Structures are given as C-alpha cells and as structure tokens.
Amino acid sequence: MTGGFLDGDVFRGLAFRILVFLSLALLPFGLIAVVQTQEIAQQAEEKTALSLLGLTELASGPERKFIQEGFGAAEALSSIVRLFVEDAQACVSFLRAYQMASGVYSMVGFLPADGVMTCSSAGGEYDFSAYPDFDLALATPERSVVLSRTGPITQQPTLVVVSPVFERDVFGGFMLLSINLTTLEESKDTPAEISPSDLVIFNAAGEILTSDRARLVTEADLPLNRSLKTLVGDNTSVFDDVNGKEEERIYAVVPIVPDVVYAMSIWRQADVLASASQTGTLSVFLPILMWIASLVVAFWSINRLAIRYIRKLGRQMRLFAYNRSMPRSAMGQGVPKEFVDIQTAFMGMAESIIRDEASLEDSLREKNILLKEVHHRVKNNLQLISSIMNMQIRRAPTDESRLVLKRLQERILSLATVHKNLYQSDGLERVDAGALVEEIVGQLLVVGLPAGSAVTVEQSYAPVQLDTDDAAPLTLLVSEAVTNAMKYIGQATARDPAKLKIELSQEDGEMAVFAISNTVGETAEAESTGLGKQLINAFARQLNAEVTTEVKEGVHCLTLAFPVPYRVKIVQDY
C-alpha cells in the first residue's frame, strides 16, 4: 500500500507532491493554530516572569525594608547632623539616642570629607582616610550599600548604608548606618511554599552583599555569561543562563534601590517551566495531530486510487525496457478509465517498437557480414601480394634489393594481420591491440630470429582496446620498431646473449605505452638509411603519440605513449 511513496526517490514522487500541496492548503489553519499557540506560550512566559519577579520581591522583603528605611533615615539624619557640626559631643548623644530607639542599626555615624569620624553612636574618634576605598568614594560621592565583614567599629559583619551629605550642592561627607547581618537573618519569615533555591543581594559594583546559602555555593550558581554588574540599570529582568557547573538556571532581578542595590533570585529551570511546558506541548501537539491525520487520509486515498496503478504500469514498462516483455493482461475491473487508456496506448507503442527493432537488427547484421567480408578479401589480397613479392624476392639480383622487398613484404603482412583480426573479432569498433601486436611480433621474430639464435626475448602485452582507425599505424610502427631492433641488436653468443624486450601496457587514464629495448651491436652507423625512423615518427603522428628514444649502458630504448580513449571515435557521415 505504500509503494510509490516510500520507495525510490521520495521527493519526486506523485504522492509526496500531492501531500505538499495538501499541506499548503492546510497551511492557513496551521498558521492560525501556531499563532494561537505562540500567544498562549508568550502569555505563559510573561505570567511566569511576573510570578518570579513577585516571588523575588516577596523573598527580598526584609532586606528591602531595612535598606530602604536606612536610606530614608540617612536623608533625615543628614539634615539634623549638620546642626551639630561644631558640637561633637551633642552629635554623638543625638545619634546614640536614635540608634538605641531604632533597635535596628548597630552603628550610626557621620563621616566628614576629611575622613575623621567624631560624630557617631559609638562615640570616640575614627580615622577612615587611610582606607583604600575612601578616596574612590570621595571622587564619586553617591549612595551605596557595602558589606563590611568585620566592621571597624562594631567588629561584626554588617551592611553599611552610605548616603552622601550635601549642603547647598557642596559635598560635606557621608551618613553611615550599619545593619547587623544577624538582625537581617532574624527578621526573615518562614520560607514560602514556592521559593527560589537562592536569593542574592548585590550592589551597583556587582558585589554580593547577602545570600541564602554559603558564599562559595552562591558564586558557583551565578550566571556564567553575565556578571552582576551588567544587571545594574534594568528595572526588572528575567533571563535564562547556565551556572558555573553548566546547569540551566532562571534568574529574576528586581531593584531594591534603583542603581544602588538589587535582589536576584535563582531558580531551577525544571521547577519553573514544568507546568508551562505541559501547556505548550499540548497546544502544539493538537494542531500537529490534526495535520498528520489529514495527510494520512489523503495519502491512503491517493495510493488507493492512483499510485498503485501507476506502479503497475511502471513495472510493465520496466519489464518491456529490460527484456521486451509484453503485459500478459489488461488492468482489470474497477481501474479508472484513464489508466486503462494509458496501458492500451503503451501496448500499441511497444508492439511498434519491437517490429522496428527487429528490422534494424536484420539490417545491422547484414552490414556487419558485408563489412567482415570486405576485411577478409582485403586480407586475402594483401597475402596474395605478399606471395607475389616472395617470388620476386627469390629472383632479386642483389642482396640490397632483396632486403628492400623483404621490408616491404613485412609491412604488407602487418596490414594483412590487422584486417585478419578485424574480421575475426566480434565487434568492428574496437580491436585488442595486445593480441594484434603479439601476433605481428611473433611473425617478425620467426623470420628475423631463426632457430638457435642466442637472443633473449621478453614479451608482455596488456589487452588494450584500440580504435580500428589506429590499428594500422600502430601495427606498422611496431613492425618498423621490431625490425630496426633486430637489425641493430648485434651478434649474439651463448656466453653473451643479446636481449630484446617488448611491452604493451595500459597506463592510468586513457593512455597506453608501447616500449621496446634491445642491446646495441657494432653495426656501423653508415648502414642506417633513416627510413625506419621517419616511418616511426610518421605513424606516431597518426596516433597522436609521443616518441622518446635513449641509449643507456649499451641498451637502445624506444617508448611510445599514445591515447586510447574509452569512447569510440565518432565517424561523421558526409
């Protein structure tokens, strides 16, 4: 039932294309569902973000209360402290009375611009001018909250609320209020049912002031890709990140005092997104389920009404293409009329093709027979000419004329061998160059090296497929090369045999190499006419070949590299 869709090239199938168009038809409904789903998901995210911000504000309630009240008290006290600038004892009494009455602050004091504090609830004189951060605070006098792990006055870990004091826009010093961390811990309520894994209070410099867990644990759980200082300036924000252990976390940041102190809650992502994920999954799953159901029904209908009949017609056409097998029967009952008409037209076309192919095969067979007969007769005529020349050789008056006729006879026999191989081969487009060269070399060696000669002959021939147009120049070139090699090989003895090596090999790609090497005798250079070399170069040009010759250590080497393309040369019929 799934044939035609899951087999072969799926993306070019009819079923796939129809399903694509059906999907396009359902696209508007899908887009509506997706938009609604996105709106629901966005609303869920916004709701979750607002919930996290609200829970963060609730969890940071005690810190918010003490810090905000501390800045308010600093503003109020700064205007009063200015009245006691000249009377340090009265200033100490006033601040001590306020510190005792509030019951929150462990120390309240005024630090003038010279860094020497004489007005504080602790009494006495304290010099802060040598502290490393004092000069920086004077350079940028602004509100801040800092953590003092061992307060210089109270000797206890405290949060110090720092508020600059100005009189007619002239900086006069800082109002300091210290809040004991123990007081903060005692003021916290029982954790709510839904609470963050950690709550971090940090200042504008990105320094952690307080946290619900140990400092090392808190630092390992901070966002990896954002520093606390980069979060300063935003009113509220909720973002996802990973902590130092590559664990996913959700962070919610709310300002306690904008641009001064912030609270950040840390949540495990699985706890926060569990309910929202279920709602989003259900909203996405329903439109996808409807889309899949529509496609399944459409695919079943298409396969039932069309695809299986197209598959059947395709099988019939492939069988006809492979072995010219005709369909045994028609489509049958219940088949749509269009497919019946297609099968009828196909069967008529197939019968016409079979008749035409039978006629072409008969015509081709007759032409091949005639062409082989031509090659046979050409071979017979060349052998007849060779026989006539043989008679003429026996009657030649001089050795020189007999040698010339003998060389000419060898070339004619080489051509006769080419035509013999052509009419004996199954095809007329290619010939086995290895077998052809081996036969020609054998004929030349029988004549040129009589029995009992001490010449060592090595032969190696690869089955190189050669165009018939290149067979004649190759055989003639081989004949000339072998004849020249035997001519200059020199006298051979049983102790010192002469060597003749002939090779034909197929190189990588469409190249073949014919190589012949022989030992060089003491034949005088004057005996050479140069005709053999001229003929070899002429035949090499016909083969588009490169000829290289060299004499090394008494051995003459001739190498012929020529192309043997895989494709048969196209013959233009003019």
Secondary structure, 3 states (H helix, E strand, C coil): CCCCCCCCCHHHCHHHHHHHHHHHHHHHHHHHHHHHHHHHHHHHHHHHHHHHHHHHHHHCHHHHHHHHHHHHHHHHHHHHHHHHCCCHHHHHHHHHHHHHHHCCEEEEEEEECCCEECEECCCCCEECCCCCCHHHHHHCCCCEEEEECCCCCCCCCEEEEEEEEEECCEEEEEEEEEEEHHHHHHHCCCCCCCCCCEEEEEECCCCEEEECCCHHHHHHCCCCCCCHHHHCCCCCEEEEEECCCCCEEEEEEEEEECCCEEEEEEEEHHHHHHHHHHHHHHHHHHHHHHHHHHHHHHHHHHHHHHHHHHHHHHHHHHHHHHHCCCCCCCCCCCCCHHHHHHHHHHHHHHHHHHHHHHHHHHHHHHHHHHHHHHHHHHHHHHHHHHHHHHHHHHCCCCHHHHHHHHHHHHHHHHHHHHHHHHHHCCCCCEEEHHHHHHHHHHHHHHHHCCCCCCCEEEEEECCCEEEHHHHHHHHHHHHHHHHHHHHHCCCCCCCCCCEEEEEEEECCCCEEEEEEEEECCCCCHHHCCCHHHHHHHHHHHHCCCEEEEEEECCEEEEEEEEECCCCCCCCCCC
